[in-house]
């Protein structure tokens, strides 16, 4: 019998062998690269730099943001 257990912030899910062997019914939906509200990675599908990517940690906006953008652009496009 499958069941779920909460342990603090963690959720532990126990499944039976039969549950684990059954094909997944999850439906994956492809990301829309043209959706401006969809999270994108550092490099956009068109090859441009996504300055809003959280992976930059705000380095593109701040007192040295313009210098960072210039240096990173030089690196990326070279």
HUDA-V760906 format. One record per helix or strand of 3 or more residues. SS is the DSSP state (@ for helix, = for strand). FROM is the first residue (numbers start at 1). TO is the last residue. If there is no record, write none. Layout:
ss-><SS,SS>
from-><FROM,FROM>
to-><TO,TO>
This chain:
ss-><=,=,@,@,@>
from-><3,10,17,54,65>
to-><7,14,21,56,77>
